[in-house]
Amino acid sequence: MKFLIQDTKKKINISKSIFNCKLNISLVHQVLISFNIKKHNGSKSQKNKSEVIGSNKKPWRQKGTGRARAGSSKSPIWRSGGVTFASKPNNKKIKINKKMYRGAIKCILSELIRQNRLIILNNLIIELPKTNIFLKKIKNILKEKILIITKKIDKNLFLSSRNIFNVKLNDINNINILNLINSDKVIITLDVIKYFEKILC
């Protein structure tokens, strides 16, 4: 399968098994749900009776004091006691195995090519950490949401692009699937293509 490199205007062979897959909507949907749930772990947590710090000793004897019976100072009816139905962070994680994740990435990459949203560059080297230099590199697609995926995020690339609100950077080890789908254009370098062909085959 032939694909054009934008900056050199040369065509390269890319793997059909990765970049020309049939779209599996249900698989991509499952991976997206799992990804979104991981972002919302929940932070609300209350202590129940067993988690409250304190003694389990009976505060006073059962009879003869004139007071109500009490078994523990950690009782929910006591001040600073445990909570009866304590709230805990929800654990709703959906397990996605490596084969499913890789399959979803293949589907998304193939669909990006079909929609002409994937741009391959030979390299994306920024000589100095200046925004103007970076803007010249992407001047033709500046008005769109751009995701750049590189093998390793270069310091100059990061510094020159961080002030541009519609540009996001990912390296190959931290690909954000939501950004991959929502971006108008996805720019990847040639070494990333080779990495995908090695890992996803």
C-alpha positions in Angstrom: 0.0 0.0 0.0 1.5 3.3 -1.1 1.4 6.6 0.9 2.8 10.0 0.2 5.3 11.6 2.6 4.3 15.3 2.7 7.7 17.0 3.3 9.7 14.9 0.8 6.9 14.2 -1.7 8.0 10.6 -2.0 5.8 7.5 -1.7 6.5 4.7 0.7 5.0 1.3 1.2 2.9 0.9 4.4 1.4 -2.3 5.8 -2.1 -3.1 4.6 -2.8 -5.1 7.7 -2.4 -2.0 9.9 -3.4 1.0 7.7 -6.2 -0.6 5.7 -8.3 -2.4 8.3 -12.1 -2.7 8.3 -13.6 -0.4 10.9 -14.9 -2.3 13.9 -17.1 0.2 15.6 -18.0 -2.0 18.6 -14.3 -2.6 19.4 -13.3 1.0 19.2 -16.3 1.9 21.3 -15.3 -0.6 24.0 -11.7 0.7 24.1 -13.0 4.3 24.3 -15.3 3.5 27.2 -12.5 1.8 29.1 -10.2 4.8 28.4 -12.9 7.3 29.7 -13.6 5.3 32.8 -9.9 5.2 33.8 -10.0 9.1 33.9 -12.7 9.1 36.5 -11.5 7.0 39.4 -13.6 8.9 42.0 -12.2 10.6 45.1 -15.1 10.6 47.6 -14.3 8.2 50.4 -15.7 7.9 54.0 -14.7 5.7 56.9 -17.0 3.0 58.1 -17.0 1.6 61.7 -14.0 -0.7 61.1 -11.8 2.0 59.6 -12.3 4.7 62.3 -9.3 4.9 64.6 -10.2 4.2 68.2 -10.6 1.5 70.9 -13.0 -1.4 70.6 -13.4 -1.5 74.4 -16.9 -1.2 75.7 -17.2 2.4 77.0 -19.1 1.5 80.2 -20.8 -1.6 81.7 -24.1 -2.8 80.2 -26.3 -2.2 83.2 -26.6 0.0 86.2 -25.2 3.3 84.9 -28.6 4.8 83.7 -27.1 5.5 80.3 -28.0 3.8 77.1 -26.2 0.6 76.1 -23.1 1.2 74.1 -20.7 -1.3 72.6 -18.1 0.9 70.9 -17.0 4.5 70.7 -16.7 4.0 66.9 -20.4 3.4 66.5 -22.1 5.5 63.7 -24.5 7.0 66.2 -21.6 8.6 68.1 -19.8 11.9 67.3 -16.6 11.1 65.3 -17.8 7.6 64.8 -17.9 5.7 61.5 -20.4 6.3 58.7 -23.2 3.8 58.3 -23.2 3.5 54.5 -19.8 4.9 53.8 -19.1 6.2 50.2 -16.2 4.6 48.4 -14.6 5.3 45.0 -16.3 3.4 42.3 -14.3 0.6 40.7 -15.9 0.3 37.3 -12.8 -0.5 35.2 -13.4 -2.4 32.0 -10.5 -4.7 31.2 -9.1 -4.3 27.7 -6.4 -6.8 26.6 -3.5 -5.9 24.4 -5.0 -7.6 21.3 -8.2 -5.5 21.6 -6.2 -2.2 22.1 -4.0 -2.9 19.2 -7.0 -3.8 17.0 -8.7 -0.5 17.9 -5.5 1.5 17.1 -5.4 -0.2 13.7 -9.0 0.6 13.0 -8.6 4.2 13.9 -5.4 4.6 11.8 -7.1 3.0 8.8 -10.1 5.3 9.2 -7.8 8.4 9.4 -6.2 7.4 6.1 -9.6 6.9 4.4 -10.7 10.3 5.6 -7.5 12.0 4.5 -6.7 13.1 8.1 -3.4 11.3 8.5 -0.2 13.2 7.5 3.2 11.4 7.4 6.4 13.5 7.6 9.9 12.2 7.2 10.9 14.0 10.4 9.7 17.0 12.5 12.9 18.6 13.7 12.7 22.1 15.3 16.1 23.7 15.4 15.2 26.3 18.0 12.4 26.4 20.6 10.6 29.2 18.8 6.9 29.1 18.0 7.4 30.9 14.6 9.7 28.1 13.4 7.0 25.5 14.4 4.2 27.5 12.7 6.1 27.5 9.4 6.3 23.7 9.6 2.5 23.3 9.9 1.3 26.5 8.2 -1.0 24.7 5.8 -3.1 23.0 8.6 -2.9 25.6 11.3 -6.6 26.3 11.6 -7.5 22.7 12.5 -7.1 20.6 15.6 -3.7 18.9 15.3 -2.3 15.8 17.0 1.4 15.2 16.6 2.7 11.7 17.4 6.5 11.3 17.6 8.7 8.4 18.8 10.1 10.7 21.5 9.0 14.3 22.3 11.8 16.6 21.5 12.4 19.5 23.9 12.4 22.1 21.2 9.2 20.7 19.7 7.5 20.8 23.0 8.6 24.3 23.9 7.7 25.7 20.4 4.2 24.2 20.3 2.9 24.5 23.9 1.5 28.0 23.4 -0.7 26.9 20.4 -4.1 25.9 21.8 -5.1 23.6 19.0 -1.9 21.5 18.9 -1.4 18.4 21.1 1.7 16.2 21.4 1.9 12.5 22.2 4.8 10.1 22.1 4.3 6.5 20.9 4.1 5.2 24.5 1.3 7.5 25.6 -1.1 7.7 22.7 -4.4 9.3 23.7 -7.1 7.5 21.7 -9.6 10.3 22.4 -7.2 12.8 20.8 -6.5 10.5 18.0 -10.3 10.4 17.1 -11.1 14.0 17.8 -8.2 15.6 15.9 -8.9 17.1 12.5 -5.3 16.1 11.4 -2.9 13.6 12.8 0.8 14.1 12.0 3.1 11.2 12.5 6.7 10.8 11.5 8.3 8.0 9.5 9.9 6.3 12.5 6.5 6.1 14.1 5.2 4.3 11.0 8.0 1.8 11.3 7.3 1.4 15.1 3.6 0.7 14.4 4.5 -1.9 11.7 6.8 -3.6 14.2 4.4 -3.6 17.2 0.9 -3.9 15.6 1.6 -6.7 13.1 
